[in-house]
Amino acid sequence: MSTRITSDDVAHVAQLARLELDPAQVELFTGQLAAILEHAEDVEALDLADVAPTSHPYPLVNVLRPDEVGATLPNAEALAAAPQAEGGRFRVPTILGEAP
């Protein structure tokens, strides 16, 4: 991968992506992309023969508690803090062009 990226390469990719870059931006992005590619070369050079493939570096477990039926808030108490209530339910503004 040791090929160095040039400003012509950056300008070409920008054109393909339909991006309009001024010369200062092309130079800025050339340096940034060169640094990214150098880092990719460093990673590619690592000896990973003895490293097992993983989808995540740490073993994951479900950290959620199981659902359990418990006491609920009485309807009147829940609606007491609502800005508007109607018919035992929360009243919310209409959406999607529905008539009130």
ROPA-448127 format. One record per residue: residue number from 1; residue in three letters; x, y, z of N, C-alpha, C in turn. Coordinates in steps of 0.05 Angstrom, whole numbers, plus 5000, padded with zeros to 4 digits. Example, Ala and Ser with C-alpha at 12.3 -4.5 7.8 and 13.67 -1.06 7.14 Angstrom:
<atoms>
@k 1&r ala&n_east 5264&n_north 4886&n_up 5156&ca_east 5246&ca_north 4910&ca_up 5156&c_east 5264&c_north 4934&c_up 5156
@k 2&r ser&n_east 5257&n_north 4955&n_up 5142&ca_east 5273&ca_north 4979&ca_up 5143&c_east 5258&c_north 5001&c_up 5157
</atoms>
This chain:
<atoms>
@k 1&r met&n_east 5016&n_north 4976&n_up 5000&ca_east 5000&ca_north 5000&ca_up 5000&c_east 5017&c_north 5025&c_up 5000
@k 2&r ser&n_east 5043&n_north 5023&n_up 4998&ca_east 5061&ca_north 5045&ca_up 5002&c_east 5059&c_north 5067&c_up 4981
@k 3&r thr&n_east 5039&n_north 5067&n_up 4964&ca_east 5036&ca_north 5089&ca_up 4945&c_east 5026&c_north 5114&c_up 4959
@k 4&r arg&n_east 5039&n_north 5136&n_up 4954&ca_east 5032&ca_north 5161&ca_up 4966&c_east 5008&c_north 5173&c_up 4952
@k 5&r ile&n_east 4989&n_north 5184&n_up 4966&ca_east 4966&ca_north 5197&ca_up 4953&c_east 4974&c_north 5225&c_up 4944
@k 6&r thr&n_east 4964&n_north 5233&n_up 4921&ca_east 4972&ca_north 5259&ca_up 4910&c_east 4947&c_north 5277&c_up 4911
@k 7&r ser&n_east 4953&n_north 5303&n_up 4907&ca_east 4931&ca_north 5322&ca_up 4905&c_east 4913&c_north 5317&c_up 4881
@k 8&r asp&n_east 4925&n_north 5306&n_up 4859&ca_east 4909&ca_north 5298&ca_up 4836&c_east 4890&c_north 5276&c_up 4843
@k 9&r asp&n_east 4899&n_north 5257&n_up 4860&ca_east 4881&ca_north 5235&ca_up 4868&c_east 4857&c_north 5246&c_up 4884
@k 10&r val&n_east 4863&n_north 5265&n_up 4902&ca_east 4842&ca_north 5277&ca_up 4918&c_east 4823&c_north 5292&c_up 4901
@k 11&r ala&n_east 4833&n_north 5308&n_up 4882&ca_east 4816&ca_north 5323&ca_up 4864&c_east 4799&c_north 5304&c_up 4847
@k 12&r his&n_east 4810&n_north 5282&n_up 4839&ca_east 4795&ca_north 5262&ca_up 4823&c_east 4772&c_north 5250&c_up 4839
@k 13&r val&n_east 4778&n_north 5242&n_up 4864&ca_east 4757&ca_north 5230&ca_up 4881&c_east 4736&c_north 5251&c_up 4887
@k 14&r ala&n_east 4744&n_north 5276&n_up 4892&ca_east 4725&ca_north 5297&ca_up 4897&c_east 4706&c_north 5301&c_up 4873
@k 15&r gln&n_east 4718&n_north 5299&n_up 4849&ca_east 4701&ca_north 5302&ca_up 4825&c_east 4682&c_north 5279&c_up 4823
@k 16&r leu&n_east 4691&n_north 5255&n_up 4828&ca_east 4673&ca_north 5231&ca_up 4827&c_east 4650&c_north 5234&c_up 4848
@k 17&r ala&n_east 4656&n_north 5246&n_up 4870&ca_east 4636&ca_north 5250&ca_up 4891&c_east 4620&c_north 5275&c_up 4887
@k 18&r arg&n_east 4625&n_north 5289&n_up 4866&ca_east 4611&ca_north 5314&ca_up 4860&c_east 4615&c_north 5335&c_up 4881
@k 19&r leu&n_east 4640&n_north 5336&n_up 4891&ca_east 4648&ca_north 5356&ca_up 4911&c_east 4664&c_north 5378&c_up 4898
@k 20&r glu&n_east 4658&n_north 5402&n_up 4904&ca_east 4674&ca_north 5424&ca_up 4893&c_east 4693&c_north 5434&c_up 4914
@k 21&r leu&n_east 4719&n_north 5428&n_up 4910&ca_east 4740&ca_north 5436&ca_up 4929&c_east 4758&c_north 5457&c_up 4917
@k 22&r asp&n_east 4765&n_north 5477&n_up 4933&ca_east 4785&ca_north 5496&ca_up 4924&c_east 4813&c_north 5484&c_up 4928
@k 23&r pro&n_east 4833&n_north 5496&n_up 4916&ca_east 4860&ca_north 5485&ca_up 4918&c_east 4870&c_north 5482&c_up 4947
@k 24&r ala&n_east 4862&n_north 5500&n_up 4965&ca_east 4870&ca_north 5498&ca_up 4993&c_east 4858&c_north 5474&c_up 5006
@k 25&r gln&n_east 4833&n_north 5468&n_up 5000&ca_east 4820&ca_north 5445&ca_up 5011&c_east 4832&c_north 5419&c_up 5000
@k 26&r val&n_east 4839&n_north 5419&n_up 4974&ca_east 4852&ca_north 5395&ca_up 4963&c_east 4878&c_north 5389&c_up 4977
@k 27&r glu&n_east 4894&n_north 5410&n_up 4982&ca_east 4919&ca_north 5406&ca_up 4997&c_east 4914&c_north 5396&c_up 5025
@k 28&r leu&n_east 4895&n_north 5408&n_up 5039&ca_east 4888&ca_north 5400&ca_up 5066&c_east 4880&c_north 5371&c_up 5067
@k 29&r phe&n_east 4861&n_north 5363&n_up 5049&ca_east 4851&ca_north 5336&ca_up 5049&c_east 4873&c_north 5316&c_up 5040
@k 30&r thr&n_east 4891&n_north 5324&n_up 5023&ca_east 4913&ca_north 5307&ca_up 5014&c_east 4930&c_north 5299&c_up 5038
@k 31&r gly&n_east 4936&n_north 5318&n_up 5055&ca_east 4952&ca_north 5312&ca_up 5079&c_east 4937&c_north 5295&c_up 5099
@k 32&r gln&n_east 4911&n_north 5300&n_up 5102&ca_east 4895&ca_north 5284&ca_up 5121&c_east 4892&c_north 5256&c_up 5111
@k 33&r leu&n_east 4886&n_north 5253&n_up 5085&ca_east 4883&ca_north 5226&ca_up 5075&c_east 4909&c_north 5210&c_up 5075
@k 34&r ala&n_east 4932&n_north 5224&n_up 5070&ca_east 4958&ca_north 5211&ca_up 5072&c_east 4963&c_north 5200&c_up 5100
@k 35&r ala&n_east 4955&n_north 5216&n_up 5120&ca_east 4959&ca_north 5207&ca_up 5148&c_east 4942&c_north 5182&c_up 5154
@k 36&r ile&n_east 4917&n_north 5182&n_up 5144&ca_east 4899&ca_north 5160&ca_up 5147&c_east 4911&c_north 5135&c_up 5134
@k 37&r leu&n_east 4920&n_north 5138&n_up 5109&ca_east 4932&ca_north 5115&ca_up 5095&c_east 4957&c_north 5105&c_up 5108
@k 38&r glu&n_east 4973&n_north 5122&n_up 5119&ca_east 4997&ca_north 5114&ca_up 5134&c_east 4989&c_north 5097&c_up 5158
@k 39&r his&n_east 4969&n_north 5106&n_up 5172&ca_east 4959&ca_north 5091&ca_up 5195&c_east 4949&c_north 5063&c_up 5186
@k 40&r ala&n_east 4934&n_north 5062&n_up 5164&ca_east 4924&ca_north 5037&ca_up 5154&c_east 4948&c_north 5018&c_up 5147
@k 41&r glu&n_east 4970&n_north 5029&n_up 5137&ca_east 4994&ca_north 5013&ca_up 5131&c_east 5005&c_north 5002&c_up 5157
@k 42&r asp&n_east 5005&n_north 5018&n_up 5178&ca_east 5015&ca_north 5008&ca_up 5204&c_east 4998&c_north 4985&c_up 5214
@k 43&r val&n_east 4972&n_north 4988&n_up 5211&ca_east 4954&ca_north 4966&ca_up 5220&c_east 4958&c_north 4941&c_up 5203
@k 44&r glu&n_east 4960&n_north 4945&n_up 5177&ca_east 4964&ca_north 4923&ca_up 5159&c_east 4990&c_north 4908&c_up 5165
@k 45&r ala&n_east 5010&n_north 4922&n_up 5175&ca_east 5036&ca_north 4909&ca_up 5180&c_east 5036&c_north 4892&c_up 5206
@k 46&r leu&n_east 5015&n_north 4894&n_up 5222&ca_east 5014&ca_north 4879&ca_up 5247&c_east 5012&c_north 4849&c_up 5241
@k 47&r asp&n_east 5025&n_north 4833&n_up 5258&ca_east 5023&ca_north 4804&ca_up 5256&c_east 4999&c_north 4795&c_up 5272
@k 48&r leu&n_east 4978&n_north 4788&n_up 5259&ca_east 4953&ca_north 4780&ca_up 5272&c_east 4946&c_north 4751&c_up 5268
@k 49&r ala&n_east 4966&n_north 4735&n_up 5262&ca_east 4962&ca_north 4707&ca_up 5256&c_east 4950&c_north 4692&c_up 5280
@k 50&r asp&n_east 4958&n_north 4699&n_up 5304&ca_east 4949&ca_north 4685&ca_up 5328&c_east 4925&c_north 4699&c_up 5341
@k 51&r val&n_east 4914&n_north 4719&n_up 5328&ca_east 4891&ca_north 4733&ca_up 5340&c_east 4865&c_north 4722&c_up 5328
@k 52&r ala&n_east 4848&n_north 4713&n_up 5346&ca_east 4823&ca_north 4701&ca_up 5336&c_east 4804&c_north 4724&c_up 5327
@k 53&r pro&n_east 4789&n_north 4718&n_up 5306&ca_east 4770&ca_north 4739&ca_up 5296&c_east 4748&c_north 4743&c_up 5317
@k 54&r thr&n_east 4741&n_north 4768&n_up 5320&ca_east 4720&ca_north 4775&ca_up 5340&c_east 4702&c_north 4796&c_up 5328
@k 55&r ser&n_east 4677&n_north 4797&n_up 5338&ca_east 4659&ca_north 4818&ca_up 5329&c_east 4660&c_north 4841&c_up 5349
@k 56&r his&n_east 4671&n_north 4836&n_up 5373&ca_east 4673&ca_north 4856&ca_up 5394&c_east 4697&c_north 4849&c_up 5412
@k 57&r pro&n_east 4712&n_north 4869&n_up 5420&ca_east 4736&ca_north 4862&ca_up 5436&c_east 4730&c_north 4851&c_up 5464
@k 58&r tyr&n_east 4706&n_north 4856&n_up 5474&ca_east 4699&ca_north 4847&ca_up 5501&c_east 4675&c_north 4828&c_up 5499
@k 59&r pro&n_east 4674&n_north 4808&n_up 5516&ca_east 4650&ca_north 4791&ca_up 5516&c_east 4626&c_north 4807&c_up 5525
@k 60&r leu&n_east 4604&n_north 4805&n_up 5510&ca_east 4580&ca_north 4820&ca_up 5517&c_east 4559&c_north 4802&c_up 5528
@k 61&r val&n_east 4545&n_north 4812&n_up 5547&ca_east 4522&ca_north 4797&ca_up 5558&c_east 4499&c_north 4817&c_up 5560
@k 62&r asn&n_east 4475&n_north 4806&n_up 5560&ca_east 4451&ca_north 4822&ca_up 5562&c_east 4450&c_north 4835&c_up 5590
@k 63&r val&n_east 4452&n_north 4861&n_up 5591&ca_east 4452&ca_north 4875&ca_up 5616&c_east 4424&c_north 4885&c_up 5625
@k 64&r leu&n_east 4404&n_north 4877&n_up 5609&ca_east 4377&ca_north 4885&ca_up 5616&c_east 4365&c_north 4865&c_up 5636
@k 65&r arg&n_east 4349&n_north 4875&n_up 5654&ca_east 4336&ca_north 4858&ca_up 5673&c_east 4312&c_north 4845&c_up 5660
@k 66&r pro&n_east 4303&n_north 4822&n_up 5669&ca_east 4280&ca_north 4810&ca_up 5658&c_east 4255&c_north 4826&c_up 5664
@k 67&r asp&n_east 4235&n_north 4825&n_up 5646&ca_east 4210&ca_north 4839&ca_up 5650&c_east 4195&c_north 4825&c_up 5673
@k 68&r glu&n_east 4185&n_north 4841&n_up 5691&ca_east 4169&ca_north 4830&ca_up 5713&c_east 4144&c_north 4848&c_up 5716
@k 69&r val&n_east 4122&n_north 4835&n_up 5720&ca_east 4097&ca_north 4850&ca_up 5724&c_east 4098&c_north 4862&c_up 5753
@k 70&r gly&n_east 4092&n_north 4887&n_up 5755&ca_east 4092&ca_north 4900&ca_up 5781&c_east 4069&c_north 4920&c_up 5783
@k 71&r ala&n_east 4069&n_north 4934&n_up 5805&ca_east 4049&ca_north 4954&ca_up 5810&c_east 4051&c_north 4977&c_up 5789
@k 72&r thr&n_east 4028&n_north 4986&n_up 5780&ca_east 4028&ca_north 5008&ca_up 5761&c_east 4017&c_north 5033&c_up 5773
@k 73&r leu&n_east 4023&n_north 5055&n_up 5760&ca_east 4013&ca_north 5081&ca_up 5769&c_east 3983&c_north 5083&c_up 5763
@k 74&r pro&n_east 3967&n_north 5092&n_up 5782&ca_east 3938&ca_north 5095&ca_up 5776&c_east 3934&c_north 5115&c_up 5753
@k 75&r asn&n_east 3915&n_north 5110&n_up 5736&ca_east 3910&ca_north 5126&ca_up 5713&c_east 3906&c_north 5155&c_up 5720
@k 76&r ala&n_east 3890&n_north 5161&n_up 5740&ca_east 3885&ca_north 5189&ca_up 5748&c_east 3910&c_north 5203&c_up 5757
@k 77&r glu&n_east 3928&n_north 5189&n_up 5771&ca_east 3953&ca_north 5200&ca_up 5780&c_east 3972&c_north 5206&c_up 5756
@k 78&r ala&n_east 3972&n_north 5189&n_up 5737&ca_east 3989&ca_north 5193&ca_up 5713&c_east 3979&c_north 5217&c_up 5697
@k 79&r leu&n_east 3952&n_north 5219&n_up 5695&ca_east 3941&ca_north 5241&ca_up 5679&c_east 3941&c_north 5267&c_up 5694
@k 80&r ala&n_east 3945&n_north 5267&n_up 5720&ca_east 3945&ca_north 5292&ca_up 5736&c_east 3967&c_north 5311&c_up 5727
@k 81&r ala&n_east 3990&n_north 5300&n_up 5718&ca_east 4013&ca_north 5317&ca_up 5710&c_east 4012&c_north 5324&c_up 5680
@k 82&r ala&n_east 3993&n_north 5313&n_up 5666&ca_east 3992&ca_north 5318&ca_up 5637&c_east 3981&c_north 5346&c_up 5631
@k 83&r pro&n_east 3992&n_north 5360&n_up 5610&ca_east 3982&ca_north 5386&ca_up 5603&c_east 3953&c_north 5385&c_up 5594
@k 84&r gln&n_east 3945&n_north 5363&n_up 5581&ca_east 3918&ca_north 5360&ca_up 5572&c_east 3911&c_north 5330&c_up 5574
@k 85&r ala&n_east 3887&n_north 5324&n_up 5584&ca_east 3877&ca_north 5297&ca_up 5584&c_east 3848&c_north 5297&c_up 5575
@k 86&r glu&n_east 3840&n_north 5275&n_up 5563&ca_east 3812&ca_north 5273&ca_up 5552&c_east 3804&c_north 5244&c_up 5552
@k 87&r gly&n_east 3782&n_north 5238&n_up 5564&ca_east 3771&ca_north 5211&ca_up 5563&c_east 3790&c_north 5190&c_up 5576
@k 88&r gly&n_east 3804&n_north 5198&n_up 5596&ca_east 3822&ca_north 5180&ca_up 5610&c_east 3848&c_north 5174&c_up 5595
@k 89&r arg&n_east 3855&n_north 5192&n_up 5576&ca_east 3879&ca_north 5189&ca_up 5560&c_east 3894&c_north 5216&c_up 5558
@k 90&r phe&n_east 3919&n_north 5214&n_up 5551&ca_east 3934&ca_north 5238&ca_up 5545&c_east 3923&c_north 5251&c_up 5519
@k 91&r arg&n_east 3920&n_north 5277&n_up 5519&ca_east 3911&ca_north 5291&ca_up 5495&c_east 3936&c_north 5303&c_up 5483
@k 92&r val&n_east 3941&n_north 5297&n_up 5457&ca_east 3965&ca_north 5307&ca_up 5443&c_east 3956&c_north 5321&c_up 5418
@k 93&r pro&n_east 3973&n_north 5339&n_up 5407&ca_east 3966&ca_north 5352&ca_up 5383&c_east 3962&c_north 5333&c_up 5360
@k 94&r thr&n_east 3944&n_north 5339&n_up 5341&ca_east 3940&ca_north 5322&ca_up 5318&c_east 3965&c_north 5323&c_up 5300
@k 95&r ile&n_east 3969&n_north 5302&n_up 5285&ca_east 3991&ca_north 5300&ca_up 5266&c_east 3982&c_north 5291&c_up 5239
@k 96&r leu&n_east 3999&n_north 5292&n_up 5220&ca_east 3994&ca_north 5282&ca_up 5193&c_east 3969&c_north 5293&c_up 5180
@k 97&r gly&n_east 3963&n_north 5319&n_up 5186&ca_east 3941&ca_north 5332&ca_up 5173&c_east 3914&c_north 5323&c_up 5181
@k 98&r glu&n_east 3912&n_north 5308&n_up 5204&ca_east 3886&ca_north 5300&ca_up 5213&c_east 3870&c_north 5324&c_up 5224
@k 99&r ala&n_east 3845&n_north 5323&n_up 5220&ca_east 3828&ca_north 5345&ca_up 5230&c_east 3825&c_north 5341&c_up 5260
@k 100&r pro&n_east 3823&n_north 5363&n_up 5275&ca_east 3819&ca_north 5361&ca_up 5305&c_east 3793&c_north 5349&c_up 5312
</atoms>
